[in-house]
Amino acid sequence: MGVEVGAGAQVPGFLLVLAAFASGLGSLRWPRLRWPLAGVGLAAGLCIASGMAQPFWAAVVANAVDGFTSDLVVRGQNPRRLTDAAFAALGLWVQRGAWAYVALAILAQILRARGRFWLILAVNGAGALWLLLFAYLGFAAGLAITLRAAILAYLLAVVLGLGWIGLLNLVPRKRTLPLFGVVIALCFGLCAQHLSAPQQSYALYGTLSGKIAVIPGTPQALIDAARDGAFPAGGGIERAAKTFKDAPTALAALSPAISAALLPDGQGTGPVIWQVQTLSDGHKTAAVAFGVLGLVLALLTVGGAIHRRHPMSVAAEFLVDTLRGIPMLVIVLYIGLPLAGAVKAGTGGFIDPPNMLRGIFAMALAYSAYLAEIFRAGIAAVPEGQMEAARSLGLTRWQTARHVVIPQAFKIVIPPLGNEFIAILKDTSLLSILSIRDVTQRMREFQSASFLPFAPYNSAAILYLLLTLVAASLIAAIERKFHVKR
């Protein structure tokens, strides 16, 4: 479950915040209970302003900042705790926010129906979404991570699945193949431009009796060659390398232990052991990226021309078939470790998603292929005569899909969509391989600490069973709601 020490003090604050947002959204769903629900929201806001939700907000803020560098938290304490000064300052901000919420709630009751609807939806909808999907919940952190990973991955998989279906239904036009030809030529042109960029000259100064000093920005291929001894004077002998911040620092560190420095030509002193010219890593990466992209687009264009299909339709079909043929664990590991590392290296550390986001995207990408097939089957189940009738009445392709196809297909695909949600809820246990502390990871930690053979596994199995039973009940309720007798 992920219940941390002292988590009981956070529960009243969480319930108050949830009551405030839920009452606002409930007034939109049940207009007859508008005033009683507004009273509940105002009462919850006043209780929050009085400080009853302070422990909950303190836990949220403490876990939202970096526990190693931030001055807001006490260093070395687990669970995290705000400093006294930060706790006092947070109390003022919470009080101001609660009074602002009360003011907006009163304003919403004064506005007309349309203005009240949008104001309540914007404030309470955004707040409820943040509270349920993103806020730190110290009284059930493991359970919250499991549910949030399943919900976010499922929603993203639905969006991607609909995207694959949209690409599959693309129809080629007269300008499609010429346009792709121009893009392919542009990709290969950019690849050639980066390959023909001026090369940088590097030299290895010193002797080979000790370690080799390197500096940031040195092409990785040269560093690897220097460490492996893959240069004329290296003799194939492996040597250790040590990184320094700049060339003067590397030269100052030369000693019997660090006897050589790999630096840009002209920045070093002493005998030159090896001199070479090479492209920078940025030009190499860009050239490979544009070359691969151009080659892939060329293959798709040729395939589309042969089969008289849109190239992106061919790409979508290939992706759907490929993703369904790779095990889920392999996709999670591939996206979570090497692919994420390559993206981080290629962007210079600018794009470095956390493990939680990597796992969610991996599961969404894998399940989008199955959802795309479900959507395709639901659309195919709608009689073609209805589409022809809609087009004969003058409806566009989008209007036909919006008013004729999607409403009928949605009712057909509800059961398989619910089945996929239950499957993705259980498969969140695979995210523990990325050290994400969900229910499965915490079960493993508890088992390692307690050496109990059955209790942790039994508890995790029962918890997943309860979650799937609740999900199945909700799906059954949705099926009954949209069931129409024929």
Helices and strands as residue ranges (DSSP letters): G 7-9, H 10-29, G 31-33, H 34-49, H 54-62, H 84-110, H 113-120, I 121-125, H 126-133, H 141-168, H 176-195, E 200-206, E 211-214, H 220-228, E 241-243, H 247-252, E 258-264, E 272-278, H 281-307, H 311-324, H 328-334, I 335-339, H 340-346, H 355-381, H 384-392, H 397-400, I 401-405, H 406-427, G 428-434, H 439-450, H 455-482
